[in-house]
Amino acid sequence: MSTACLAPNGMSVFRGDAAATRLLVGTAKGVAVLERAPGGDWAVSGTALDGLHVSSLLIEPLSGGLYAGIHRGGVHFSPDLGRTWVERSAGITIEHVYALVSAVENGRPVLYAGTEPPAVFRSDDEGRSWHELPGWRDMPGMDKWVFPMPPKIPHAKTMAVDPRDPRVLYIGVEQAGLFTTSDAGQTWRELDSYSRPDDESYRDIHQIALRPNHPDELFMTTGMGLYRSVDRGEHWTHLTQCHDFPVGYPDRLIFSPLDDRTMFMCGAFSNPGTWISRSRANATVIVSRDLGATWAPASHGMPNPMTANLEAMSLYAATPSTSSGQAGFSLFAGATNGNVYCSDDGAENWRLIGDFAPVSKVEHYRLLLPGARSSREPAAQAH
């Protein structure tokens, strides 16, 4: 069975030999499981980790093991892609695991977990034991690290590994900055040339993504818009501004598996402070086919306008491409009101496939209550 995951953080690109027939969705109340027959419709088939707020999901490609990062729950592991679970948090001394990423060193899997407050833990034995990487408790400039919303604690929100060298790791902390290591986490330095004194938010990092066929090229979504670097984060170009742009508060960004000049990005029109005043996030999906120089709408079939925010997006690519999806891959998106959407035609059209607990980073869905949870939006409106 070909499995994909959808969660606010963690792994966002999945691959298999056939089209996706199983989707695991990380929500504020556990994992929802959807299944479909090849070419059929999605249907809910079960739940897992009931009552736990899932921040991230990761399928480790060598072992096939599934990992979940839990708010106030450490790391949980499933050997059978979500059917059974055990906790694997030994050595993790911070209970809120925000982000997960894996690498391969000397033919063996390595796992990293990012937490709130910011720290990075590493496991060399498939999560059975973890140890904290040095430097995070006394990082320079920590007096400026803060998250605007209660409890005002920053968190390691995004992690990425250079596919050419597993010792090179990038960590984005919201709100603190972008950090990198070239020695598997023994030493760290900040990549801060993008930051300006007049930025509306302080080093508000959401996601770091490496261009698949050009991994020296980094893209970074932030509270200030989208940035691009062609030299591993040393220098940055600000591609999109916050004001008068459809996604002024971008979150998830994914490259097309067919063309790494094509990117899909989702997020809200503006920062979470405006969600309260407007009672909506005005979230959407947009697509660029020229590495972020220009963007076009890509949310047909989703509500317009959308009250909820889109805080999770993932992609499943079938290898080789199959005739069941026109683009050879499926996209999934999850919203803070619990709605989950799917596109099998490269974001030309989306359809509602599930209605669950919020798919949300811990605090965000609360900003849109009670409206987003008391009345569901229609599955489709014309754009």
BAPALUM-938646 format. One record per residue (C-alpha): x, y, z; residue number from 1; residue in one letter. Coordinates in pm, 1 decimal, padded with zeros to 6 digits. Each point is the difference from the previous one (the first is absolute). Layout:
<nodes>
+----------+----------+----------+-----+------+
|        x |        y |        z | seq | type |
+----------+----------+----------+-----+------+
|        X |        Y |        Z | NUM |    A |
...
+----------+----------+----------+-----+------+
</nodes>
This chain:
<nodes>
+----------+----------+----------+-----+------+
|        x |        y |        z | seq | type |
+----------+----------+----------+-----+------+
|  00000.0 |  00000.0 |  00000.0 |   1 |    M |
|  00141.3 |  00339.3 | -00103.6 |   2 |    S |
| -00003.6 |  00237.3 |  00296.3 |   3 |    T |
|  00034.0 |  00377.0 |  00036.6 |   4 |    A |
| -00018.1 |  00222.6 |  00307.8 |   5 |    C |
| -00134.0 |  00348.6 |  00063.7 |   6 |    L |
|  00094.6 |  00204.6 |  00307.1 |   7 |    A |
|  00096.7 |  00360.3 |  00079.6 |   8 |    P |
|  00372.0 | -00087.0 |  00024.0 |   9 |    N |
|  00224.9 | -00291.1 | -00086.1 |  10 |    G |
|  00028.8 | -00182.5 | -00330.6 |  11 |    M |
| -00188.0 |  00147.5 | -00296.3 |  12 |    S |
|  00103.6 | -00211.5 | -00301.9 |  13 |    V |
| -00076.4 | -00373.6 | -00027.6 |  14 |    F |
|  00067.3 | -00246.5 | -00281.4 |  15 |    R |
| -00115.9 | -00345.4 | -00103.4 |  16 |    G |
| -00034.0 | -00236.7 | -00291.4 |  17 |    D |
| -00373.1 |  00061.8 | -00042.2 |  18 |    A |
| -00250.7 |  00277.1 |  00064.5 |  19 |    A |
| -00073.1 |  00090.2 |  00362.4 |  20 |    A |
| -00271.4 | -00215.4 |  00156.0 |  21 |    T |
|  00050.5 |  00088.2 |  00368.4 |  22 |    R |
|  00029.6 |  00337.8 |  00173.0 |  23 |    L |
|  00086.2 |  00064.6 |  00365.8 |  24 |    L |
| -00107.1 |  00343.4 |  00125.3 |  25 |    V |
|  00150.5 |  00149.3 |  00314.8 |  26 |    G |
| -00265.5 |  00197.5 |  00189.3 |  27 |    T |
| -00050.1 |  00165.2 |  00337.2 |  28 |    A |
| -00169.1 | -00319.2 |  00123.3 |  29 |    K |
|  00213.4 | -00273.9 | -00152.7 |  30 |    G |
|  00058.1 | -00159.8 | -00338.8 |  31 |    V |
| -00286.4 | -00044.4 | -00245.8 |  32 |    A |
|  00040.8 | -00274.2 | -00260.8 |  33 |    V |
| -00152.2 |  00016.7 | -00348.7 |  34 |    L |
|  00015.2 | -00269.9 | -00265.6 |  35 |    E |
| -00113.0 | -00043.1 | -00358.5 |  36 |    R |
|  00005.6 | -00268.9 | -00263.7 |  37 |    A |
|  00210.0 |  00088.0 | -00307.2 |  38 |    P |
| -00195.8 |  00262.5 | -00188.1 |  39 |    G |
| -00269.4 |  00012.0 |  00270.1 |  40 |    G |
| -00115.7 |  00255.0 |  00255.1 |  41 |    D |
|  00159.9 |  00059.8 |  00339.2 |  42 |    W |
| -00182.1 | -00125.9 |  00310.0 |  43 |    A |
|  00084.1 |  00005.2 |  00370.4 |  44 |    V |
|  00123.1 | -00341.4 |  00114.0 |  45 |    S |
|  00108.5 |  00063.7 |  00358.5 |  46 |    G |
|  00183.7 |  00211.9 |  00256.1 |  47 |    T |
|  00310.4 | -00032.6 |  00217.2 |  48 |    A |
|  00176.3 |  00185.6 |  00282.0 |  49 |    L |
| -00341.2 |  00122.4 |  00109.9 |  50 |    D |
|  00008.7 |  00316.5 |  00209.7 |  51 |    G |
|  00359.5 |  00094.6 | -00089.2 |  52 |    L |
|  00084.2 |  00317.6 | -00192.3 |  53 |    H |
|  00218.6 | -00110.3 | -00291.9 |  54 |    V |
|  00250.5 |  00264.0 | -00110.0 |  55 |    S |
|  00198.2 | -00203.9 | -00252.8 |  56 |    S |
|  00004.2 | -00331.8 | -00186.7 |  57 |    L |
|  00298.2 | -00172.2 | -00162.9 |  58 |    L |
|  00047.5 | -00325.0 | -00191.7 |  59 |    I |
|  00365.8 | -00104.5 |  00025.6 |  60 |    E |
|  00080.0 | -00134.5 | -00348.9 |  61 |    P |
|  00253.4 | -00272.2 |  00088.4 |  62 |    L |
| -00199.8 | -00179.5 |  00269.3 |  63 |    S |
| -00347.7 |  00115.9 | -00102.4 |  64 |    G |
| -00066.7 |  00095.9 |  00362.3 |  65 |    G |
| -00252.6 |  00275.7 |  00070.7 |  66 |    L |
|  00069.6 |  00266.8 |  00262.2 |  67 |    Y |
| -00229.7 |  00261.2 |  00153.7 |  68 |    A |
|  00113.3 |  00309.8 |  00187.4 |  69 |    G |
| -00253.3 |  00079.9 |  00271.0 |  70 |    I |
| -00084.6 |  00317.5 |  00189.5 |  71 |    H |
|  00065.3 | -00092.6 |  00363.1 |  72 |    R |
|  00063.1 | -00359.3 | -00098.4 |  73 |    G |
|  00347.9 | -00047.5 | -00144.9 |  74 |    G |
|  00044.3 | -00236.7 | -00294.4 |  75 |    V |
| -00220.6 | -00297.9 | -00083.1 |  76 |    H |
|  00100.4 | -00280.1 | -00239.5 |  77 |    F |
| -00198.5 | -00237.2 | -00220.3 |  78 |    S |
|  00166.6 | -00299.6 | -00169.8 |  79 |    P |
| -00304.0 | -00062.7 | -00221.6 |  80 |    D |
| -00083.4 |  00343.0 | -00142.7 |  81 |    L |
| -00240.6 |  00108.6 |  00268.4 |  82 |    G |
| -00183.1 | -00314.9 |  00101.8 |  83 |    R |
|  00180.7 | -00039.9 |  00333.4 |  84 |    T |
|  00203.2 |  00252.1 |  00198.0 |  85 |    W |
|  00252.0 |  00015.8 |  00285.7 |  86 |    V |
|  00169.0 |  00300.2 |  00157.5 |  87 |    E |
|  00369.3 |  00043.5 | -00084.1 |  88 |    R |
|  00109.5 |  00306.9 |  00195.9 |  89 |    S |
|  00281.1 | -00130.3 |  00222.9 |  90 |    A |
|  00252.8 |  00280.7 |  00035.2 |  91 |    G |
| -00228.2 |  00277.6 | -00126.4 |  92 |    I |
| -00023.4 |  00237.0 |  00295.0 |  93 |    T |
| -00242.7 |  00247.3 | -00161.5 |  94 |    I |
| -00347.4 | -00142.7 | -00043.9 |  95 |    E |
| -00121.5 |  00210.8 | -00292.1 |  96 |    H |
|  00150.7 | -00136.5 | -00323.8 |  97 |    V |
| -00077.2 |  00239.8 | -00283.1 |  98 |    Y |
|  00198.6 | -00128.6 | -00299.4 |  99 |    A |
|  00155.3 | -00326.4 | -00120.3 | 100 |    L |
|  00245.8 | -00074.8 | -00278.6 | 101 |    V |
|  00212.3 | -00299.3 | -00100.8 | 102 |    S |
|  00336.0 | -00051.2 | -00169.7 | 103 |    A |
|  00215.6 | -00293.5 | -00105.9 | 104 |    V |
|  00353.7 | -00026.4 |  00136.3 | 105 |    E |
|  00223.5 | -00290.6 | -00101.6 | 106 |    N |
| -00302.2 | -00189.5 | -00122.4 | 107 |    G |
| -00190.9 |  00034.9 |  00327.9 | 108 |    R |
| -00295.8 |  00224.5 |  00088.2 | 109 |    P |
|  00044.7 |  00303.1 |  00224.4 | 110 |    V |
| -00292.4 |  00192.3 |  00152.1 | 111 |    L |
| -00016.6 |  00359.0 |  00123.6 | 112 |    Y |
| -00275.5 |  00150.9 |  00216.2 | 113 |    A |
| -00049.6 |  00374.6 |  00049.4 | 114 |    G |
| -00182.2 |  00121.0 |  00309.4 | 115 |    T |
| -00169.1 |  00287.1 |  00182.8 | 116 |    E |
|  00193.3 |  00166.3 |  00164.0 | 117 |    P |
|  00264.9 | -00030.5 | -00270.8 | 118 |    P |
|  00230.4 | -00300.6 |  00020.3 | 119 |    A |
|  00102.0 | -00275.7 | -00240.1 | 120 |    V |
|  00017.9 | -00367.3 |  00096.2 | 121 |    F |
|  00158.9 | -00277.7 | -00205.8 | 122 |    R |
| -00062.1 | -00374.9 | -00013.1 | 123 |    S |
|  00226.9 | -00257.4 | -00162.5 | 124 |    D |
| -00213.8 | -00303.6 |  00089.9 | 125 |    D |
| -00336.5 |  00071.2 | -00165.0 | 126 |    E |
| -00127.3 |  00204.7 |  00292.6 | 127 |    G |
|  00069.5 | -00246.3 |  00280.3 | 128 |    R |
|  00230.8 |  00254.8 |  00162.4 | 129 |    S |
|  00072.9 |  00367.1 | -00059.7 | 130 |    W |
|  00268.1 |  00248.0 |  00102.2 | 131 |    H |
| -00009.7 |  00378.3 | -00010.0 | 132 |    E |
|  00235.5 |  00174.9 | -00240.0 | 133 |    L |
|  00223.6 |  00263.5 |  00162.2 | 134 |    P |
| -00024.5 |  00375.2 | -00022.6 | 135 |    G |
| -00370.9 |  00068.0 |  00012.2 | 136 |    W |
| -00025.6 |  00091.8 |  00367.2 | 137 |    R |
|  00252.5 |  00286.3 | -00036.6 | 138 |    D |
| -00044.1 |  00117.4 | -00359.7 | 139 |    M |
|  00107.8 |  00364.2 | -00059.4 | 140 |    P |
| -00290.5 |  00246.1 | -00019.7 | 141 |    G |
| -00245.7 | -00212.7 |  00194.8 | 142 |    M |
| -00118.8 |  00310.1 |  00187.6 | 143 |    D |
| -00183.6 |  00097.5 | -00322.0 | 144 |    K |
| -00165.0 | -00337.7 | -00053.3 | 145 |    W |
| -00372.6 |  00018.0 |  00067.4 | 146 |    V |
| -00327.8 | -00122.0 | -00147.8 | 147 |    F |
| -00272.6 |  00268.6 | -00001.1 | 148 |    P |
| -00285.0 | -00224.2 |  00119.4 | 149 |    M |
| -00027.7 | -00156.4 |  00346.5 | 150 |    P |
|  00195.2 | -00172.5 |  00140.5 | 151 |    P |
|  00242.6 |  00213.5 | -00206.1 | 152 |    K |
|  00251.2 | -00283.4 | -00038.7 | 153 |    I |
|  00185.2 | -00037.6 | -00333.5 | 154 |    P |
|  00026.1 | -00341.2 | -00163.3 | 155 |    H |
|  00206.0 | -00193.2 | -00255.0 | 156 |    A |
| -00265.2 | -00001.3 | -00271.7 | 157 |    K |
|  00184.9 | -00123.4 | -00308.3 | 158 |    T |
|  00300.5 | -00220.4 | -00077.9 | 159 |    M |
|  00166.0 | -00103.2 | -00326.2 | 160 |    A |
|  00299.8 | -00219.8 | -00084.7 | 161 |    V |
|  00228.9 |  00047.0 | -00300.0 | 162 |    D |
| -00051.6 | -00315.0 | -00212.6 | 163 |    P |
|  00370.1 | -00001.6 | -00097.2 | 164 |    R |
|  00137.7 |  00018.3 |  00353.5 | 165 |    D |
| -00197.8 | -00120.5 |  00304.1 | 166 |    P |
|  00223.0 |  00208.3 |  00228.1 | 167 |    R |
| -00149.0 |  00320.9 | -00145.2 | 168 |    V |
| -00323.8 |  00088.3 |  00176.2 | 169 |    L |
| -00216.4 |  00313.2 |  00001.5 | 170 |    Y |
| -00228.2 |  00093.3 |  00292.6 | 171 |    I |
| -00256.4 |  00279.8 | -00011.3 | 172 |    G |
| -00118.2 |  00134.4 |  00335.3 | 173 |    V |
| -00321.5 |  00201.5 |  00030.8 | 174 |    E |
|  00077.7 |  00274.9 |  00101.0 | 175 |    Q |
|  00377.6 | -00001.2 |  00031.3 | 176 |    A |
|  00170.5 | -00071.9 | -00331.5 | 177 |    G |
|  00149.1 | -00249.1 | -00243.5 | 178 |    L |
|  00292.2 | -00211.0 |  00120.5 | 179 |    F |
|  00228.6 | -00249.4 | -00171.8 | 180 |    T |
|  00257.5 | -00262.3 |  00088.4 | 181 |    T |
|  00256.1 | -00175.3 | -00219.0 | 182 |    S |
|  00110.9 | -00251.3 |  00265.0 | 183 |    D |
| -00327.2 | -00176.2 |  00084.9 | 184 |    A |
| -00091.2 |  00245.1 |  00274.3 | 185 |    G |
|  00319.1 |  00028.9 |  00199.5 | 186 |    Q |
|  00031.8 |  00368.5 | -00089.9 | 187 |    T |
| -00252.4 |  00248.9 | -00136.0 | 188 |    W |
| -00004.8 |  00340.6 | -00163.0 | 189 |    R |
| -00281.3 |  00235.5 | -00097.3 | 190 |    E |
| -00080.5 |  00097.3 | -00359.3 | 191 |    L |
| -00148.0 |  00346.2 |  00051.8 | 192 |    D |
|  00072.1 |  00217.0 | -00304.3 | 193 |    S |
| -00372.3 |  00002.2 | -00092.0 | 194 |    Y |
| -00091.9 |  00178.5 |  00324.5 | 195 |    S |
| -00061.8 |  00375.1 |  00005.9 | 196 |    R |
| -00057.3 |  00229.7 |  00299.0 | 197 |    P |
| -00331.9 |  00119.3 | -00144.7 | 198 |    D |
| -00145.8 | -00349.9 | -00055.4 | 199 |    D |
| -00352.7 | -00025.7 |  00136.0 | 200 |    E |
|  00092.5 | -00314.8 |  00191.0 | 201 |    S |
|  00332.6 | -00112.7 |  00139.3 | 202 |    Y |
|  00157.0 | -00286.6 | -00198.2 | 203 |    R |
| -00332.0 | -00181.2 | -00026.8 | 204 |    D |
|  00101.6 | -00323.2 | -00176.8 | 205 |    I |
| -00274.1 | -00237.5 | -00118.9 | 206 |    H |
|  00160.1 | -00246.6 | -00243.6 | 207 |    Q |
|  00335.2 | -00060.6 | -00163.7 | 208 |    I |
| -00005.2 | -00194.6 | -00328.9 | 209 |    A |
|  00293.3 | -00107.1 | -00218.4 | 210 |    L |
| -00057.4 |  00002.6 | -00375.2 | 211 |    R |
|  00008.6 | -00372.3 | -00090.4 | 212 |    P |
|  00246.9 |  00005.8 | -00290.6 | 213 |    N |
|  00195.5 |  00300.7 |  00125.2 | 214 |    H |
|  00038.6 | -00043.1 |  00378.4 | 215 |    P |
|  00226.3 |  00305.7 |  00038.8 | 216 |    D |
| -00317.9 |  00194.8 | -00080.5 | 217 |    E |
| -00218.2 |  00058.5 |  00306.5 | 218 |    L |
| -00352.8 |  00137.4 |  00027.6 | 219 |    F |
| -00129.6 |  00128.0 |  00331.0 | 220 |    M |
| -00357.5 |  00090.2 |  00093.1 | 221 |    T |
| -00028.5 |  00251.7 |  00281.5 | 222 |    T |
| -00232.5 |  00247.3 |  00166.7 | 223 |    G |
|  00155.2 |  00258.6 | -00232.5 | 224 |    M |
| -00066.3 | -00195.9 | -00321.9 | 225 |    G |
|  00207.8 | -00234.2 | -00218.0 | 226 |    L |
|  00378.9 |  00012.9 | -00040.0 | 227 |    Y |
|  00244.8 | -00171.3 | -00237.0 | 228 |    R |
|  00371.5 | -00068.1 |  00038.3 | 229 |    S |
|  00228.1 | -00149.2 | -00265.2 | 230 |    V |
|  00301.9 | -00040.3 |  00231.1 | 231 |    D |
| -00121.4 | -00219.1 |  00286.7 | 232 |    R |
| -00152.8 |  00284.7 |  00195.6 | 233 |    G |
|  00287.2 |  00245.5 |  00002.6 | 234 |    E |
| -00192.3 |  00262.2 | -00201.2 | 235 |    H |
| -00372.7 |  00034.7 | -00066.4 | 236 |    W |
| -00244.1 |  00154.0 | -00246.9 | 237 |    T |
| -00340.6 |  00104.0 |  00133.2 | 238 |    H |
| -00243.7 | -00142.9 | -00258.1 | 239 |    L |
| -00339.1 |  00090.1 |  00148.2 | 240 |    T |
| -00106.5 |  00273.8 |  00236.6 | 241 |    Q |
| -00267.8 | -00025.1 |  00267.8 | 242 |    C |
| -00224.9 |  00278.0 | -00124.9 | 243 |    H |
| -00241.7 | -00043.1 | -00290.9 | 244 |    D |
|  00122.7 | -00351.5 | -00081.5 | 245 |    F |
| -00241.9 | -00296.7 |  00004.5 | 246 |    P |
|  00218.4 | -00188.3 |  00249.6 | 247 |    V |
|  00152.4 |  00270.4 |  00216.4 | 248 |    G |
|  00054.7 | -00248.6 |  00282.4 | 249 |    Y |
|  00135.6 | -00307.5 | -00183.0 | 250 |    P |
|  00050.8 | -00330.0 |  00175.9 | 251 |    D |
|  00044.1 | -00317.2 | -00207.3 | 252 |    R |
|  00193.2 | -00006.5 | -00328.7 | 253 |    L |
|  00044.0 | -00310.8 | -00219.1 | 254 |    I |
|  00179.5 | -00055.1 | -00331.4 | 255 |    F |
| -00165.8 | -00191.5 | -00281.2 | 256 |    S |
|  00163.9 | -00341.7 | -00054.3 | 257 |    P |
| -00030.4 |  00055.3 | -00375.4 | 258 |    L |
|  00176.0 |  00338.0 | -00019.4 | 259 |    D |
|  00196.5 |  00158.4 |  00283.2 | 260 |    D |
| -00069.4 |  00348.0 | -00136.4 | 261 |    R |
| -00363.2 | -00051.9 |  00100.5 | 262 |    T |
| -00098.3 |  00063.0 |  00362.9 | 263 |    M |
| -00327.2 | -00016.0 |  00191.2 | 264 |    F |
| -00042.8 |  00226.3 |  00302.2 | 265 |    M |
| -00282.8 |  00039.0 |  00249.9 | 266 |    C |
| -00077.1 |  00228.6 |  00289.5 | 267 |    G |
| -00204.7 |  00293.3 |  00120.6 | 268 |    A |
| -00044.4 |  00344.5 | -00149.8 | 269 |    F |
|  00162.3 |  00163.6 |  00303.0 | 270 |    S |
|  00136.3 | -00074.4 |  00346.4 | 271 |    N |
| -00207.3 | -00163.4 |  00276.5 | 272 |    P |
| -00072.7 |  00333.8 |  00164.5 | 273 |    G |
| -00222.7 |  00091.0 | -00294.0 | 274 |    T |
| -00191.6 | -00327.8 |  00023.4 | 275 |    W |
| -00158.7 |  00118.6 |  00322.3 | 276 |    I |
| -00101.7 |  00342.1 | -00133.8 | 277 |    S |
| -00134.9 | -00142.8 | -00327.8 | 278 |    R |
| -00132.3 | -00328.8 |  00145.0 | 279 |    S |
|  00166.5 | -00181.7 | -00287.8 | 280 |    R |
|  00348.7 | -00091.2 | -00125.1 | 281 |    A |
| -00082.9 |  00029.8 | -00373.8 | 282 |    N |
|  00226.5 | -00297.3 | -00071.7 | 283 |    A |
|  00073.5 | -00129.6 | -00347.4 | 284 |    T |
|  00239.3 | -00200.7 | -00218.6 | 285 |    V |
|  00210.1 |  00160.4 | -00272.1 | 286 |    I |
|  00243.2 | -00139.1 | -00258.3 | 287 |    V |
|  00318.3 |  00134.1 | -00160.4 | 288 |    S |
|  00153.6 | -00153.5 | -00309.8 | 289 |    R |
|  00307.3 |  00224.6 | -00008.4 | 290 |    D |
|  00161.7 | -00048.2 |  00343.2 | 291 |    L |
| -00212.5 |  00257.6 |  00174.0 | 292 |    G |
|  00028.6 |  00289.4 | -00244.4 | 293 |    A |
| -00374.3 | -00007.5 | -00076.3 | 294 |    T |
| -00294.7 | -00172.9 |  00165.7 | 295 |    W |
| -00350.5 | -00108.0 | -00100.6 | 296 |    A |
| -00307.0 | -00121.7 |  00194.9 | 297 |    P |
| -00013.4 | -00377.9 |  00050.0 | 298 |    A |
| -00289.9 | -00062.8 |  00237.1 | 299 |    S |
| -00300.2 | -00067.4 | -00222.5 | 300 |    H |
| -00244.8 | -00215.8 |  00194.3 | 301 |    G |
|  00094.1 |  00144.0 |  00338.2 | 302 |    M |
| -00220.8 |  00257.8 |  00173.9 | 303 |    P |
|  00049.3 |  00355.4 | -00123.6 | 304 |    N |
|  00052.1 |  00181.8 |  00226.5 | 305 |    P |
|  00119.9 | -00257.3 |  00252.3 | 306 |    M |
| -00059.0 |  00069.9 |  00368.1 | 307 |    T |
|  00253.4 | -00256.4 |  00121.0 | 308 |    A |
|  00374.1 |  00004.3 | -00059.1 | 309 |    N |
|  00182.1 | -00265.4 | -00201.6 | 310 |    L |
|  00278.9 | -00121.9 |  00228.9 | 311 |    E |
|  00091.6 | -00334.4 | -00155.8 | 312 |    A |
|  00077.6 | -00104.4 | -00354.9 | 313 |    M |
|  00166.6 | -00313.7 | -00132.6 | 314 |    S |
|  00064.9 | -00175.5 | -00328.9 | 315 |    L |
|  00003.5 | -00365.7 | -00101.0 | 316 |    Y |
|  00179.6 | -00088.9 | -00325.1 | 317 |    A |
| -00051.6 | -00334.0 | -00169.4 | 318 |    A |
|  00307.3 | -00144.4 | -00170.9 | 319 |    T |
| -00039.9 | -00044.5 | -00285.3 | 320 |    P |
| -00278.8 |  00249.8 | -00062.4 | 321 |    S |
| -00337.3 | -00167.5 | -00019.8 | 322 |    T |
| -00298.5 |  00073.5 | -00218.2 | 323 |    S |
| -00222.8 |  00030.7 |  00307.7 | 324 |    S |
|  00124.6 |  00353.0 |  00064.5 | 325 |    G |
|  00044.4 |  00234.9 | -00294.6 | 326 |    Q |
|  00311.2 |  00152.1 |  00152.4 | 327 |    A |
|  00142.2 | -00324.4 |  00136.2 | 328 |    G |
| -00032.8 |  00113.1 |  00359.1 | 329 |    F |
| -00255.2 |  00092.2 |  00264.2 | 330 |    S |
| -00003.7 |  00308.5 |  00221.0 | 331 |    L |
| -00166.2 |  00014.6 |  00341.1 | 332 |    F |
| -00080.7 |  00306.2 |  00211.1 | 333 |    A |
| -00135.9 |  00029.5 |  00353.9 | 334 |    G |
| -00173.7 |  00294.2 |  00164.4 | 335 |    A |
| -00040.9 |  00127.9 |  00353.3 | 336 |    T |
| -00372.2 | -00081.3 | -00010.1 | 337 |    N |
|  00076.6 | -00366.6 | -00067.3 | 338 |    G |
| -00079.1 | -00005.3 | -00369.7 | 339 |    N |
|  00238.5 | -00208.9 | -00214.2 | 340 |    V |
|  00025.2 |  00046.6 | -00375.6 | 341 |    Y |
|  00156.4 | -00202.9 | -00282.8 | 342 |    C |
|  00109.1 |  00082.7 | -00354.0 | 343 |    S |
|  00100.5 | -00266.4 | -00250.9 | 344 |    D |
|  00062.0 |  00241.6 | -00288.9 | 345 |    D |
|  00282.6 |  00223.7 |  00113.6 | 346 |    G |
| -00217.0 |  00243.0 |  00203.8 | 347 |    A |
| -00225.8 |  00076.4 | -00294.0 | 348 |    E |
| -00294.7 | -00122.0 |  00207.8 | 349 |    N |
| -00049.2 | -00092.4 |  00365.6 | 350 |    W |
| -00271.1 | -00198.7 |  00173.6 | 351 |    R |
| -00094.4 | -00042.0 |  00364.6 | 352 |    L |
|  00083.5 | -00354.5 |  00116.1 | 353 |    I |
| -00025.8 |  00025.9 |  00379.4 | 354 |    G |
| -00128.6 |  00201.6 |  00294.6 | 355 |    D |
|  00194.4 | -00055.2 |  00322.2 | 356 |    F |
|  00138.4 |  00174.4 |  00305.1 | 357 |    A |
|  00218.9 |  00302.5 | -00081.0 | 358 |    P |
|  00307.6 | -00055.5 | -00215.1 | 359 |    V |
|  00194.0 |  00274.1 |  00169.0 | 360 |    S |
|  00306.5 |  00102.9 |  00185.2 | 361 |    K |
| -00093.1 |  00000.4 |  00364.3 | 362 |    V |
| -00140.0 |  00347.8 |  00051.3 | 363 |    E |
| -00116.4 |  00117.3 | -00340.8 | 364 |    H |
| -00338.4 | -00166.2 | -00039.5 | 365 |    Y |
| -00119.2 |  00163.5 |  00321.3 | 366 |    R |
|  00029.9 |  00342.9 | -00164.4 | 367 |    L |
| -00279.9 | -00090.8 | -00238.7 | 368 |    L |
| -00241.7 | -00148.6 |  00253.7 | 369 |    L |
| -00293.3 | -00024.2 |  00035.5 | 370 |    P |
| -00099.9 |  00071.4 | -00359.4 | 371 |    G |
|  00236.6 | -00238.9 | -00177.8 | 372 |    A |
| -00109.2 | -00295.3 |  00212.2 | 373 |    R |
| -00371.1 |  00076.2 |  00037.7 | 374 |    S |
| -00088.4 |  00030.1 | -00366.8 | 375 |    S |
|  00178.6 | -00189.8 | -00275.5 | 376 |    R |
|  00082.0 |  00175.0 | -00323.7 | 377 |    E |
| -00130.1 | -00132.9 | -00329.6 | 378 |    P |
|  00229.8 | -00248.2 | -00170.8 | 379 |    A |
|  00026.8 |  00202.0 | -00320.5 | 380 |    A |
| -00061.1 |  00348.9 | -00128.6 | 381 |    Q |
|  00099.2 |  00136.3 | -00338.6 | 382 |    A |
|  00300.6 |  00232.8 | -00019.9 | 383 |    H |
+----------+----------+----------+-----+------+
</nodes>
